Amino acid sequence: MRCGFDSLSGLIRDRMDMNALSGSVFIFVNRRRTHIKLLLWEGDGFSIYYKRLEKGTFELPAPDAEGTGSVRIDERKLQFILQGVSLKKIAYRPRFGRTA
C-alpha cells in the first residue's frame, strides 16, 4: 500500500495489461483487507482515494474464474464495499432498463 501514482499506473499497465488513462477506477486492497486505495484518471491528472479501517475489513467480491485476480464491479458495488455493506446479502429489486 506504499505505491503512489506512478507505481500504481505502472502496475495497471504492466501486470493487468490495461490503460490507466481509460477513466476506470482501479481498486487496490492490502492482504488484511483493512486498507483500500482507488486510482482514477480524471482527464488532467490522477486522483488517489485512500481509506484505512480502524475496525473490521472490506468485503470483496469473488475473483473471476479466469484466475487473473481482477474483478469488474459497478459503482453501486464499490459504494457498498466502501460503506461496509455485505455483498452476499444484497438483493436487487427489478427495475426498468432500456434495451439498445
Distance bins in CASP14 RR format, pairs under 12 A and 6 or more apart:
PFRMAT RR
TARGET T0000
AUTHOR 0000-0000-0000
RMODE 2
METHOD distances of the structure
MODEL  1
1 7 0 0 0 0 0 1 0 0 0 0 0
1 8 0 0 0 0 0 1 0 0 0 0 0
1 28 1 0 0 1 0 0 0 0 0 0 0
1 29 0 0 0 0 1 0 0 0 0 0 0
1 30 1 0 1 0 0 0 0 0 0 0 0
1 31 0 0 0 0 1 0 0 0 0 0 0
1 32 0 0 0 0 1 0 0 0 0 0 0
1 33 0 0 0 0 0 1 0 0 0 0 0
1 34 0 0 0 0 1 0 0 0 0 0 0
1 35 1 0 1 0 0 0 0 0 0 0 0
1 36 0 0 0 0 1 0 0 0 0 0 0
1 37 1 0 0 1 0 0 0 0 0 0 0
1 48 0 0 0 0 0 1 0 0 0 0 0
1 50 1 0 0 1 0 0 0 0 0 0 0
1 51 0 0 0 0 0 1 0 0 0 0 0
1 52 0 0 0 0 1 0 0 0 0 0 0
2 8 0 0 0 0 0 1 0 0 0 0 0
2 28 0 0 0 0 0 1 0 0 0 0 0
2 30 0 0 0 0 0 1 0 0 0 0 0
2 35 0 0 0 0 0 1 0 0 0 0 0
2 37 0 0 0 0 1 0 0 0 0 0 0
2 50 0 0 0 0 0 1 0 0 0 0 0
3 9 0 0 0 0 1 0 0 0 0 0 0
3 10 0 0 0 0 1 0 0 0 0 0 0
3 11 1 0 0 1 0 0 0 0 0 0 0
3 12 0 0 0 0 0 1 0 0 0 0 0
3 15 0 0 0 0 0 1 0 0 0 0 0
3 26 0 0 0 0 0 1 0 0 0 0 0
3 28 1 0 0 1 0 0 0 0 0 0 0
3 30 0 0 0 0 0 1 0 0 0 0 0
3 35 0 0 0 0 0 1 0 0 0 0 0
3 37 1 0 0 1 0 0 0 0 0 0 0
3 39 0 0 0 0 1 0 0 0 0 0 0
3 46 0 0 0 0 0 1 0 0 0 0 0
3 48 0 0 0 0 1 0 0 0 0 0 0
3 50 0 0 0 0 0 1 0 0 0 0 0
4 10 0 0 0 0 1 0 0 0 0 0 0
4 11 0 0 0 0 1 0 0 0 0 0 0
4 12 0 0 0 0 0 1 0 0 0 0 0
4 20 0 0 0 0 0 1 0 0 0 0 0
4 26 0 0 0 0 0 1 0 0 0 0 0
4 28 0 0 0 0 0 1 0 0 0 0 0
4 37 0 0 0 0 1 0 0 0 0 0 0
4 39 0 0 0 0 1 0 0 0 0 0 0
4 46 0 0 0 0 1 0 0 0 0 0 0
4 47 0 0 0 0 0 1 0 0 0 0 0
4 48 1 0 0 1 0 0 0 0 0 0 0
4 50 0 0 0 0 1 0 0 0 0 0 0
5 11 0 0 0 0 0 1 0 0 0 0 0
5 12 0 0 0 0 0 1 0 0 0 0 0
5 20 0 0 0 0 1 0 0 0 0 0 0
5 26 0 0 0 0 0 1 0 0 0 0 0
5 37 0 0 0 0 0 1 0 0 0 0 0
5 39 1 0 0 1 0 0 0 0 0 0 0
5 40 0 0 0 0 0 1 0 0 0 0 0
5 41 0 0 0 0 1 0 0 0 0 0 0
5 42 0 0 0 0 0 1 0 0 0 0 0
5 45 0 0 0 0 1 0 0 0 0 0 0
5 46 1 0 1 0 0 0 0 0 0 0 0
5 47 0 0 0 0 1 0 0 0 0 0 0
5 48 1 0 0 1 0 0 0 0 0 0 0
5 50 0 0 0 0 0 1 0 0 0 0 0
6 12 0 0 0 0 0 1 0 0 0 0 0
6 13 0 0 0 0 0 1 0 0 0 0 0
6 14 0 0 0 0 0 1 0 0 0 0 0
6 20 0 0 0 0 1 0 0 0 0 0 0
6 39 0 0 0 0 0 1 0 0 0 0 0
6 45 0 0 0 0 0 1 0 0 0 0 0
6 46 0 0 0 0 1 0 0 0 0 0 0
6 48 0 0 0 0 0 1 0 0 0 0 0
7 13 0 0 0 0 0 1 0 0 0 0 0
7 14 0 0 0 0 0 1 0 0 0 0 0
7 15 0 0 0 0 0 1 0 0 0 0 0
7 20 0 0 0 0 0 1 0 0 0 0 0
7 28 0 0 0 0 0 1 0 0 0 0 0
7 37 0 0 0 0 0 1 0 0 0 0 0
7 39 0 0 0 0 1 0 0 0 0 0 0
7 46 0 0 0 0 0 1 0 0 0 0 0
7 48 0 0 0 0 0 1 0 0 0 0 0
8 14 0 0 0 0 0 1 0 0 0 0 0
8 15 0 0 0 0 0 1 0 0 0 0 0
8 16 0 0 0 0 0 1 0 0 0 0 0
8 18 0 0 0 0 0 1 0 0 0 0 0
8 20 1 0 0 1 0 0 0 0 0 0 0
8 25 0 0 0 0 0 1 0 0 0 0 0
8 26 1 0 0 1 0 0 0 0 0 0 0
8 27 0 0 0 0 0 1 0 0 0 0 0
8 28 1 0 0 1 0 0 0 0 0 0 0
8 37 1 0 0 1 0 0 0 0 0 0 0
8 38 0 0 0 0 1 0 0 0 0 0 0
8 39 1 0 1 0 0 0 0 0 0 0 0
8 40 0 0 0 0 0 1 0 0 0 0 0
8 41 0 0 0 0 0 1 0 0 0 0 0
8 46 0 0 0 0 1 0 0 0 0 0 0
8 47 0 0 0 0 0 1 0 0 0 0 0
8 48 1 0 0 1 0 0 0 0 0 0 0
8 49 0 0 0 0 0 1 0 0 0 0 0
8 50 0 0 0 0 0 1 0 0 0 0 0
9 15 0 0 0 0 0 1 0 0 0 0 0
9 16 0 0 0 0 0 1 0 0 0 0 0
9 18 0 0 0 0 0 1 0 0 0 0 0
9 19 0 0 0 0 1 0 0 0 0 0 0
9 20 1 1 0 0 0 0 0 0 0 0 0
9 21 0 0 0 0 1 0 0 0 0 0 0
9 22 0 0 0 0 0 1 0 0 0 0 0
9 23 0 0 0 0 0 1 0 0 0 0 0
9 24 0 0 0 0 0 1 0 0 0 0 0
9 26 0 0 0 0 1 0 0 0 0 0 0
9 28 0 0 0 0 0 1 0 0 0 0 0
9 39 1 0 0 1 0 0 0 0 0 0 0
9 40 0 0 0 0 0 1 0 0 0 0 0
9 41 0 0 0 0 1 0 0 0 0 0 0
9 45 0 0 0 0 0 1 0 0 0 0 0
9 46 1 0 0 1 0 0 0 0 0 0 0
9 47 0 0 0 0 0 1 0 0 0 0 0
9 48 0 0 0 0 0 1 0 0 0 0 0
10 16 0 0 0 0 1 0 0 0 0 0 0
10 17 0 0 0 0 0 1 0 0 0 0 0
10 18 0 0 0 0 0 1 0 0 0 0 0
10 19 0 0 0 0 0 1 0 0 0 0 0
10 20 1 0 0 1 0 0 0 0 0 0 0
10 21 0 0 0 0 0 1 0 0 0 0 0
10 26 0 0 0 0 0 1 0 0 0 0 0
10 28 0 0 0 0 0 1 0 0 0 0 0
10 39 0 0 0 0 0 1 0 0 0 0 0
10 46 0 0 0 0 0 1 0 0 0 0 0
11 17 0 0 0 0 0 1 0 0 0 0 0
11 18 0 0 0 0 1 0 0 0 0 0 0
11 20 0 0 0 0 1 0 0 0 0 0 0
11 26 0 0 0 0 1 0 0 0 0 0 0
11 27 0 0 0 0 0 1 0 0 0 0 0
11 28 1 0 0 1 0 0 0 0 0 0 0
11 37 0 0 0 0 0 1 0 0 0 0 0
11 39 0 0 0 0 1 0 0 0 0 0 0
11 70 0 0 0 0 0 1 0 0 0 0 0
12 18 1 0 1 0 0 0 0 0 0 0 0
12 19 1 0 0 1 0 0 0 0 0 0 0
12 20 1 0 1 0 0 0 0 0 0 0 0
12 21 0 0 0 0 1 0 0 0 0 0 0
12 22 0 0 0 0 1 0 0 0 0 0 0
12 23 0 0 0 0 0 1 0 0 0 0 0
12 24 0 0 0 0 1 0 0 0 0 0 0
12 25 0 0 0 0 0 1 0 0 0 0 0
12 26 1 0 1 0 0 0 0 0 0 0 0
12 27 0 0 0 0 0 1 0 0 0 0 0
12 28 0 0 0 0 1 0 0 0 0 0 0
12 39 1 0 0 1 0 0 0 0 0 0 0
12 40 0 0 0 0 0 1 0 0 0 0 0
12 41 0 0 0 0 1 0 0 0 0 0 0
12 46 0 0 0 0 0 1 0 0 0 0 0
12 70 0 0 0 0 1 0 0 0 0 0 0
13 19 1 0 0 1 0 0 0 0 0 0 0
13 20 1 0 0 1 0 0 0 0 0 0 0
13 21 0 0 0 0 1 0 0 0 0 0 0
13 22 0 0 0 0 0 1 0 0 0 0 0
13 26 0 0 0 0 0 1 0 0 0 0 0
13 39 0 0 0 0 0 1 0 0 0 0 0
13 41 0 0 0 0 0 1 0 0 0 0 0
14 20 0 0 0 0 0 1 0 0 0 0 0
15 26 0 0 0 0 0 1 0 0 0 0 0
15 28 0 0 0 0 0 1 0 0 0 0 0
15 68 0 0 0 0 1 0 0 0 0 0 0
15 69 0 0 0 0 0 1 0 0 0 0 0
15 70 0 0 0 0 1 0 0 0 0 0 0
16 22 0 0 0 0 0 1 0 0 0 0 0
16 24 0 0 0 0 0 1 0 0 0 0 0
16 26 1 0 0 1 0 0 0 0 0 0 0
16 27 0 0 0 0 0 1 0 0 0 0 0
16 28 0 0 0 0 0 1 0 0 0 0 0
16 39 0 0 0 0 0 1 0 0 0 0 0
16 68 1 0 0 1 0 0 0 0 0 0 0
16 69 0 0 0 0 1 0 0 0 0 0 0
16 70 1 0 0 1 0 0 0 0 0 0 0
16 71 0 0 0 0 0 1 0 0 0 0 0
16 72 0 0 0 0 0 1 0 0 0 0 0
17 68 0 0 0 0 1 0 0 0 0 0 0
17 70 0 0 0 0 0 1 0 0 0 0 0
18 24 1 0 0 1 0 0 0 0 0 0 0
18 25 0 0 0 0 0 1 0 0 0 0 0
18 26 1 0 0 1 0 0 0 0 0 0 0
18 39 0 0 0 0 0 1 0 0 0 0 0
18 41 0 0 0 0 0 1 0 0 0 0 0
18 68 0 0 0 0 0 1 0 0 0 0 0
18 70 0 0 0 0 1 0 0 0 0 0 0
18 72 0 0 0 0 0 1 0 0 0 0 0
19 26 0 0 0 0 0 1 0 0 0 0 0
19 41 0 0 0 0 1 0 0 0 0 0 0
20 26 1 0 0 1 0 0 0 0 0 0 0
20 39 1 0 0 1 0 0 0 0 0 0 0
20 40 0 0 0 0 1 0 0 0 0 0 0
20 41 1 0 1 0 0 0 0 0 0 0 0
20 42 0 0 0 0 0 1 0 0 0 0 0
20 43 0 0 0 0 0 1 0 0 0 0 0
20 45 0 0 0 0 0 1 0 0 0 0 0
20 46 1 0 0 1 0 0 0 0 0 0 0
20 47 0 0 0 0 0 1 0 0 0 0 0
20 48 0 0 0 0 0 1 0 0 0 0 0
21 39 0 0 0 0 0 1 0 0 0 0 0
21 40 0 0 0 0 0 1 0 0 0 0 0
21 41 1 0 1 0 0 0 0 0 0 0 0
21 42 0 0 0 0 0 1 0 0 0 0 0
21 43 1 0 0 1 0 0 0 0 0 0 0
21 44 0 0 0 0 0 1 0 0 0 0 0
21 45 0 0 0 0 1 0 0 0 0 0 0
21 46 0 0 0 0 1 0 0 0 0 0 0
22 39 0 0 0 0 0 1 0 0 0 0 0
22 40 0 0 0 0 1 0 0 0 0 0 0
22 41 1 0 0 1 0 0 0 0 0 0 0
22 42 0 0 0 0 0 1 0 0 0 0 0
22 43 0 0 0 0 0 1 0 0 0 0 0
23 38 0 0 0 0 0 1 0 0 0 0 0
23 39 0 0 0 0 1 0 0 0 0 0 0
23 40 1 0 0 1 0 0 0 0 0 0 0
23 41 1 0 1 0 0 0 0 0 0 0 0
23 42 1 0 0 1 0 0 0 0 0 0 0
23 43 1 0 0 1 0 0 0 0 0 0 0
23 44 0 0 0 0 0 1 0 0 0 0 0
23 45 0 0 0 0 0 1 0 0 0 0 0
23 46 0 0 0 0 0 1 0 0 0 0 0
23 47 0 0 0 0 0 1 0 0 0 0 0
24 38 0 0 0 0 0 1 0 0 0 0 0
24 39 0 0 0 0 1 0 0 0 0 0 0
24 40 1 0 0 1 0 0 0 0 0 0 0
24 41 0 0 0 0 1 0 0 0 0 0 0
24 42 0 0 0 0 0 1 0 0 0 0 0
24 70 0 0 0 0 0 1 0 0 0 0 0
24 72 0 0 0 0 1 0 0 0 0 0 0
24 73 0 0 0 0 0 1 0 0 0 0 0
24 74 0 0 0 0 0 1 0 0 0 0 0
24 75 0 0 0 0 0 1 0 0 0 0 0
24 78 0 0 0 0 0 1 0 0 0 0 0
25 36 0 0 0 0 0 1 0 0 0 0 0
25 37 0 0 0 0 0 1 0 0 0 0 0
25 38 1 0 1 0 0 0 0 0 0 0 0
25 39 1 0 0 1 0 0 0 0 0 0 0
25 40 1 0 1 0 0 0 0 0 0 0 0
25 41 0 0 0 0 1 0 0 0 0 0 0
25 42 0 0 0 0 0 1 0 0 0 0 0
25 46 0 0 0 0 0 1 0 0 0 0 0
25 47 0 0 0 0 1 0 0 0 0 0 0
25 48 0 0 0 0 0 1 0 0 0 0 0
25 49 0 0 0 0 1 0 0 0 0 0 0
25 72 0 0 0 0 0 1 0 0 0 0 0
25 73 0 0 0 0 1 0 0 0 0 0 0
25 74 0 0 0 0 0 1 0 0 0 0 0
25 75 0 0 0 0 1 0 0 0 0 0 0
25 77 0 0 0 0 0 1 0 0 0 0 0
25 78 1 0 0 1 0 0 0 0 0 0 0
25 79 0 0 0 0 0 1 0 0 0 0 0
25 81 0 0 0 0 0 1 0 0 0 0 0
25 82 0 0 0 0 0 1 0 0 0 0 0
26 36 0 0 0 0 0 1 0 0 0 0 0
26 37 0 0 0 0 1 0 0 0 0 0 0
26 38 1 0 0 1 0 0 0 0 0 0 0
26 39 1 0 1 0 0 0 0 0 0 0 0
26 40 1 0 0 1 0 0 0 0 0 0 0
26 41 0 0 0 0 1 0 0 0 0 0 0
26 46 0 0 0 0 0 1 0 0 0 0 0
26 47 0 0 0 0 0 1 0 0 0 0 0
26 48 0 0 0 0 0 1 0 0 0 0 0
26 49 0 0 0 0 0 1 0 0 0 0 0
26 70 0 0 0 0 1 0 0 0 0 0 0
26 71 0 0 0 0 0 1 0 0 0 0 0
26 72 0 0 0 0 0 1 0 0 0 0 0
26 73 0 0 0 0 0 1 0 0 0 0 0
26 78 0 0 0 0 0 1 0 0 0 0 0
27 33 0 0 0 0 0 1 0 0 0 0 0
27 35 0 0 0 0 0 1 0 0 0 0 0
27 36 1 0 0 1 0 0 0 0 0 0 0
27 37 1 0 0 1 0 0 0 0 0 0 0
27 38 1 0 1 0 0 0 0 0 0 0 0
27 39 0 0 0 0 1 0 0 0 0 0 0
27 40 0 0 0 0 1 0 0 0 0 0 0
27 48 0 0 0 0 0 1 0 0 0 0 0
27 49 0 0 0 0 1 0 0 0 0 0 0
27 50 0 0 0 0 0 1 0 0 0 0 0
27 51 0 0 0 0 0 1 0 0 0 0 0
27 58 0 0 0 0 1 0 0 0 0 0 0
27 60 0 0 0 0 1 0 0 0 0 0 0
27 61 0 0 0 0 0 1 0 0 0 0 0
27 69 0 0 0 0 0 1 0 0 0 0 0
27 70 0 0 0 0 1 0 0 0 0 0 0
27 71 0 0 0 0 1 0 0 0 0 0 0
27 72 0 0 0 0 0 1 0 0 0 0 0
27 73 1 0 0 1 0 0 0 0 0 0 0
27 75 0 0 0 0 0 1 0 0 0 0 0
27 77 0 0 0 0 0 1 0 0 0 0 0
27 78 1 0 0 1 0 0 0 0 0 0 0
27 81 0 0 0 0 1 0 0 0 0 0 0
27 82 0 0 0 0 1 0 0 0 0 0 0
28 35 0 0 0 0 1 0 0 0 0 0 0
28 36 1 0 0 1 0 0 0 0 0 0 0
28 37 1 0 1 0 0 0 0 0 0 0 0
28 38 1 0 0 1 0 0 0 0 0 0 0
28 39 1 0 0 1 0 0 0 0 0 0 0
28 40 0 0 0 0 0 1 0 0 0 0 0
28 48 0 0 0 0 1 0 0 0 0 0 0
28 49 0 0 0 0 0 1 0 0 0 0 0
28 50 0 0 0 0 1 0 0 0 0 0 0
28 51 0 0 0 0 0 1 0 0 0 0 0
28 58 0 0 0 0 0 1 0 0 0 0 0
28 60 0 0 0 0 0 1 0 0 0 0 0
28 69 0 0 0 0 0 1 0 0 0 0 0
28 70 0 0 0 0 0 1 0 0 0 0 0
29 35 1 0 0 1 0 0 0 0 0 0 0
29 36 1 0 1 0 0 0 0 0 0 0 0
29 37 1 0 0 1 0 0 0 0 0 0 0
29 38 0 0 0 0 1 0 0 0 0 0 0
29 50 0 0 0 0 0 1 0 0 0 0 0
29 51 0 0 0 0 0 1 0 0 0 0 0
29 52 0 0 0 0 0 1 0 0 0 0 0
29 53 0 0 0 0 0 1 0 0 0 0 0
29 57 0 0 0 0 1 0 0 0 0 0 0
29 58 1 0 1 0 0 0 0 0 0 0 0
29 59 0 0 0 0 0 1 0 0 0 0 0
29 60 1 0 0 1 0 0 0 0 0 0 0
29 61 0 0 0 0 0 1 0 0 0 0 0
29 63 0 0 0 0 0 1 0 0 0 0 0
29 69 0 0 0 0 0 1 0 0 0 0 0
29 70 0 0 0 0 0 1 0 0 0 0 0
29 71 0 0 0 0 0 1 0 0 0 0 0
29 78 0 0 0 0 0 1 0 0 0 0 0
29 81 0 0 0 0 1 0 0 0 0 0 0
29 82 0 0 0 0 0 1 0 0 0 0 0
30 36 1 0 0 1 0 0 0 0 0 0 0
30 37 0 0 0 0 1 0 0 0 0 0 0
30 50 0 0 0 0 0 1 0 0 0 0 0
30 51 0 0 0 0 0 1 0 0 0 0 0
30 52 0 0 0 0 1 0 0 0 0 0 0
30 53 0 0 0 0 0 1 0 0 0 0 0
30 57 0 0 0 0 1 0 0 0 0 0 0
30 58 0 0 0 0 1 0 0 0 0 0 0
30 60 0 0 0 0 0 1 0 0 0 0 0
31 57 0 0 0 0 0 1 0 0 0 0 0
31 58 0 0 0 0 0 1 0 0 0 0 0
31 60 0 0 0 0 0 1 0 0 0 0 0
32 52 0 0 0 0 0 1 0 0 0 0 0
32 53 0 0 0 0 1 0 0 0 0 0 0
32 56 0 0 0 0 1 0 0 0 0 0 0
32 57 1 0 0 1 0 0 0 0 0 0 0
32 58 0 0 0 0 1 0 0 0 0 0 0
32 60 0 0 0 0 0 1 0 0 0 0 0
33 51 0 0 0 0 0 1 0 0 0 0 0
33 52 0 0 0 0 0 1 0 0 0 0 0
33 53 0 0 0 0 1 0 0 0 0 0 0
33 56 0 0 0 0 1 0 0 0 0 0 0
33 57 1 0 1 0 0 0 0 0 0 0 0
33 58 1 0 1 0 0 0 0 0 0 0 0
33 59 1 0 0 1 0 0 0 0 0 0 0
33 60 1 0 0 1 0 0 0 0 0 0 0
33 81 0 0 0 0 1 0 0 0 0 0 0
33 84 0 0 0 0 0 1 0 0 0 0 0
34 50 0 0 0 0 0 1 0 0 0 0 0
34 51 0 0 0 0 1 0 0 0 0 0 0
34 52 1 0 0 1 0 0 0 0 0 0 0
34 53 1 0 1 0 0 0 0 0 0 0 0
34 54 0 0 0 0 1 0 0 0 0 0 0
34 55 0 0 0 0 1 0 0 0 0 0 0
34 56 1 0 0 1 0 0 0 0 0 0 0
34 57 1 0 1 0 0 0 0 0 0 0 0
34 58 1 0 0 1 0 0 0 0 0 0 0
34 59 0 0 0 0 0 1 0 0 0 0 0
35 49 0 0 0 0 0 1 0 0 0 0 0
35 50 1 0 0 1 0 0 0 0 0 0 0
35 51 1 0 0 1 0 0 0 0 0 0 0
35 52 1 0 1 0 0 0 0 0 0 0 0
35 53 1 0 0 1 0 0 0 0 0 0 0
35 54 0 0 0 0 0 1 0 0 0 0 0
35 56 0 0 0 0 0 1 0 0 0 0 0
35 57 0 0 0 0 1 0 0 0 0 0 0
35 58 0 0 0 0 1 0 0 0 0 0 0
36 48 0 0 0 0 0 1 0 0 0 0 0
36 49 0 0 0 0 1 0 0 0 0 0 0
36 50 1 0 0 1 0 0 0 0 0 0 0
36 51 1 0 1 0 0 0 0 0 0 0 0
36 52 0 0 0 0 1 0 0 0 0 0 0
36 53 0 0 0 0 1 0 0 0 0 0 0
36 57 0 0 0 0 1 0 0 0 0 0 0
36 58 1 0 1 0 0 0 0 0 0 0 0
36 59 0 0 0 0 0 1 0 0 0 0 0
36 60 0 0 0 0 1 0 0 0 0 0 0
36 78 0 0 0 0 1 0 0 0 0 0 0
36 81 1 0 0 1 0 0 0 0 0 0 0
36 82 1 0 0 1 0 0 0 0 0 0 0
36 83 0 0 0 0 0 1 0 0 0 0 0
36 84 0 0 0 0 0 1 0 0 0 0 0
37 46 0 0 0 0 0 1 0 0 0 0 0
37 47 0 0 0 0 0 1 0 0 0 0 0
37 48 1 0 0 1 0 0 0 0 0 0 0
37 49 1 0 0 1 0 0 0 0 0 0 0
37 50 1 0 1 0 0 0 0 0 0 0 0
37 51 1 0 0 1 0 0 0 0 0 0 0
37 52 0 0 0 0 1 0 0 0 0 0 0
37 58 0 0 0 0 0 1 0 0 0 0 0
37 82 0 0 0 0 0 1 0 0 0 0 0
38 46 0 0 0 0 0 1 0 0 0 0 0
38 47 0 0 0 0 1 0 0 0 0 0 0
38 48 1 0 0 1 0 0 0 0 0 0 0
38 49 1 0 1 0 0 0 0 0 0 0 0
38 50 1 0 0 1 0 0 0 0 0 0 0
38 51 0 0 0 0 1 0 0 0 0 0 0
38 58 0 0 0 0 0 1 0 0 0 0 0
38 73 0 0 0 0 0 1 0 0 0 0 0
38 75 0 0 0 0 0 1 0 0 0 0 0
38 78 0 0 0 0 1 0 0 0 0 0 0
38 79 0 0 0 0 0 1 0 0 0 0 0
38 81 0 0 0 0 0 1 0 0 0 0 0
38 82 0 0 0 0 1 0 0 0 0 0 0
39 45 0 0 0 0 0 1 0 0 0 0 0
39 46 1 0 0 1 0 0 0 0 0 0 0
39 47 1 0 0 1 0 0 0 0 0 0 0
39 48 1 0 1 0 0 0 0 0 0 0 0
39 49 0 0 0 0 1 0 0 0 0 0 0
39 50 0 0 0 0 1 0 0 0 0 0 0
40 46 1 0 0 1 0 0 0 0 0 0 0
40 47 1 0 1 0 0 0 0 0 0 0 0
40 48 1 0 0 1 0 0 0 0 0 0 0
40 49 1 0 0 1 0 0 0 0 0 0 0
40 75 0 0 0 0 0 1 0 0 0 0 0
40 78 0 0 0 0 0 1 0 0 0 0 0
41 47 0 0 0 0 1 0 0 0 0 0 0
41 48 0 0 0 0 0 1 0 0 0 0 0
42 48 0 0 0 0 0 1 0 0 0 0 0
42 49 0 0 0 0 0 1 0 0 0 0 0
49 78 0 0 0 0 0 1 0 0 0 0 0
49 82 0 0 0 0 1 0 0 0 0 0 0
50 82 0 0 0 0 0 1 0 0 0 0 0
51 57 0 0 0 0 0 1 0 0 0 0 0
51 58 0 0 0 0 1 0 0 0 0 0 0
51 78 0 0 0 0 0 1 0 0 0 0 0
51 81 0 0 0 0 1 0 0 0 0 0 0
51 82 1 0 0 1 0 0 0 0 0 0 0
51 83 0 0 0 0 0 1 0 0 0 0 0
51 84 0 0 0 0 0 1 0 0 0 0 0
52 58 0 0 0 0 0 1 0 0 0 0 0
53 59 0 0 0 0 0 1 0 0 0 0 0
53 81 0 0 0 0 0 1 0 0 0 0 0
53 82 0 0 0 0 0 1 0 0 0 0 0
53 83 0 0 0 0 0 1 0 0 0 0 0
53 84 0 0 0 0 1 0 0 0 0 0 0
55 84 0 0 0 0 0 1 0 0 0 0 0
56 84 0 0 0 0 1 0 0 0 0 0 0
57 81 0 0 0 0 0 1 0 0 0 0 0
57 84 0 0 0 0 1 0 0 0 0 0 0
57 86 0 0 0 0 0 1 0 0 0 0 0
58 77 0 0 0 0 0 1 0 0 0 0 0
58 78 0 0 0 0 0 1 0 0 0 0 0
58 80 0 0 0 0 0 1 0 0 0 0 0
58 81 1 0 1 0 0 0 0 0 0 0 0
58 82 1 0 0 1 0 0 0 0 0 0 0
58 83 0 0 0 0 0 1 0 0 0 0 0
58 84 1 0 0 1 0 0 0 0 0 0 0
58 85 0 0 0 0 0 1 0 0 0 0 0
58 86 0 0 0 0 0 1 0 0 0 0 0
58 87 0 0 0 0 0 1 0 0 0 0 0
59 73 0 0 0 0 0 1 0 0 0 0 0
59 77 0 0 0 0 0 1 0 0 0 0 0
59 78 0 0 0 0 0 1 0 0 0 0 0
59 80 0 0 0 0 1 0 0 0 0 0 0
59 81 1 0 0 1 0 0 0 0 0 0 0
59 82 0 0 0 0 0 1 0 0 0 0 0
59 83 0 0 0 0 0 1 0 0 0 0 0
59 84 1 0 0 1 0 0 0 0 0 0 0
59 85 0 0 0 0 1 0 0 0 0 0 0
59 86 1 0 0 1 0 0 0 0 0 0 0
59 87 1 0 1 0 0 0 0 0 0 0 0
59 88 1 0 0 1 0 0 0 0 0 0 0
59 89 0 0 0 0 0 1 0 0 0 0 0
59 90 0 0 0 0 0 1 0 0 0 0 0
60 69 0 0 0 0 0 1 0 0 0 0 0
60 70 0 0 0 0 0 1 0 0 0 0 0
60 71 1 0 0 1 0 0 0 0 0 0 0
60 73 0 0 0 0 1 0 0 0 0 0 0
60 77 0 0 0 0 1 0 0 0 0 0 0
60 78 0 0 0 0 0 1 0 0 0 0 0
60 80 0 0 0 0 0 1 0 0 0 0 0
60 81 1 0 0 1 0 0 0 0 0 0 0
60 82 0 0 0 0 0 1 0 0 0 0 0
60 84 0 0 0 0 0 1 0 0 0 0 0
60 86 0 0 0 0 0 1 0 0 0 0 0
60 87 1 0 0 1 0 0 0 0 0 0 0
60 88 0 0 0 0 0 1 0 0 0 0 0
61 69 0 0 0 0 0 1 0 0 0 0 0
61 70 0 0 0 0 0 1 0 0 0 0 0
61 71 1 0 1 0 0 0 0 0 0 0 0
61 72 0 0 0 0 1 0 0 0 0 0 0
61 73 1 0 0 1 0 0 0 0 0 0 0
61 74 0 0 0 0 0 1 0 0 0 0 0
61 76 0 0 0 0 0 1 0 0 0 0 0
61 77 1 0 0 1 0 0 0 0 0 0 0
61 78 0 0 0 0 0 1 0 0 0 0 0
61 80 0 0 0 0 1 0 0 0 0 0 0
61 81 0 0 0 0 1 0 0 0 0 0 0
61 86 0 0 0 0 0 1 0 0 0 0 0
61 87 1 0 1 0 0 0 0 0 0 0 0
61 88 0 0 0 0 1 0 0 0 0 0 0
61 90 0 0 0 0 0 1 0 0 0 0 0
62 69 0 0 0 0 0 1 0 0 0 0 0
62 70 0 0 0 0 0 1 0 0 0 0 0
62 71 1 0 0 1 0 0 0 0 0 0 0
62 73 0 0 0 0 0 1 0 0 0 0 0
62 77 0 0 0 0 0 1 0 0 0 0 0
62 87 0 0 0 0 1 0 0 0 0 0 0
62 88 0 0 0 0 1 0 0 0 0 0 0
63 69 1 0 1 0 0 0 0 0 0 0 0
63 70 1 0 0 1 0 0 0 0 0 0 0
63 71 1 0 1 0 0 0 0 0 0 0 0
63 72 0 0 0 0 0 1 0 0 0 0 0
63 73 0 0 0 0 0 1 0 0 0 0 0
64 70 1 0 0 1 0 0 0 0 0 0 0
64 71 1 0 1 0 0 0 0 0 0 0 0
64 72 1 0 0 1 0 0 0 0 0 0 0
64 73 0 0 0 0 0 1 0 0 0 0 0
65 71 0 0 0 0 0 1 0 0 0 0 0
66 72 0 0 0 0 0 1 0 0 0 0 0
71 77 0 0 0 0 1 0 0 0 0 0 0
71 78 0 0 0 0 0 1 0 0 0 0 0
71 81 0 0 0 0 0 1 0 0 0 0 0
71 87 0 0 0 0 0 1 0 0 0 0 0
72 78 0 0 0 0 0 1 0 0 0 0 0
73 79 0 0 0 0 1 0 0 0 0 0 0
73 80 0 0 0 0 1 0 0 0 0 0 0
73 81 1 0 0 1 0 0 0 0 0 0 0
73 82 0 0 0 0 0 1 0 0 0 0 0
73 87 0 0 0 0 1 0 0 0 0 0 0
73 90 0 0 0 0 0 1 0 0 0 0 0
74 80 0 0 0 0 1 0 0 0 0 0 0
74 81 0 0 0 0 0 1 0 0 0 0 0
74 87 0 0 0 0 0 1 0 0 0 0 0
74 90 0 0 0 0 0 1 0 0 0 0 0
74 92 0 0 0 0 0 1 0 0 0 0 0
75 81 0 0 0 0 0 1 0 0 0 0 0
75 82 0 0 0 0 0 1 0 0 0 0 0
76 82 0 0 0 0 0 1 0 0 0 0 0
76 83 0 0 0 0 0 1 0 0 0 0 0
76 85 0 0 0 0 1 0 0 0 0 0 0
76 87 0 0 0 0 0 1 0 0 0 0 0
76 90 0 0 0 0 1 0 0 0 0 0 0
76 92 0 0 0 0 1 0 0 0 0 0 0
76 95 0 0 0 0 0 1 0 0 0 0 0
77 83 0 0 0 0 0 1 0 0 0 0 0
77 84 0 0 0 0 0 1 0 0 0 0 0
77 85 0 0 0 0 1 0 0 0 0 0 0
77 86 0 0 0 0 0 1 0 0 0 0 0
77 87 1 0 0 1 0 0 0 0 0 0 0
77 88 0 0 0 0 0 1 0 0 0 0 0
77 90 0 0 0 0 1 0 0 0 0 0 0
77 92 0 0 0 0 0 1 0 0 0 0 0
78 84 0 0 0 0 0 1 0 0 0 0 0
78 85 0 0 0 0 0 1 0 0 0 0 0
78 87 0 0 0 0 0 1 0 0 0 0 0
79 85 0 0 0 0 1 0 0 0 0 0 0
79 87 0 0 0 0 0 1 0 0 0 0 0
79 90 0 0 0 0 0 1 0 0 0 0 0
80 86 0 0 0 0 1 0 0 0 0 0 0
80 87 1 0 0 1 0 0 0 0 0 0 0
80 88 0 0 0 0 0 1 0 0 0 0 0
80 89 0 0 0 0 1 0 0 0 0 0 0
80 90 1 0 0 1 0 0 0 0 0 0 0
80 92 0 0 0 0 0 1 0 0 0 0 0
81 87 1 0 0 1 0 0 0 0 0 0 0
81 90 0 0 0 0 0 1 0 0 0 0 0
83 90 0 0 0 0 0 1 0 0 0 0 0
84 90 0 0 0 0 0 1 0 0 0 0 0
85 91 0 0 0 0 0 1 0 0 0 0 0
END
